[in-house]
């Protein structure tokens, strides 16, 4: 049977800190024996180049 997860204020603060400011990405919480042992944060940055934006607006203009 699984042990109940123990979360104290320390881990709650760390989880919130990992999620704050994250626009694109993931936060994984690793649990062993009912205890949080690790928090992994993977952040993605998305950039839209000027050429992509120009192409999109040009396609929109042509369809109108």
Secondary structure, 3 states (H helix, E strand, C coil): CCCCCECCHHHHHHHHHHHCCCCCEEEEEEEECCEEEEEEEEECCCCCCHHHHHHHHHHHHHHC
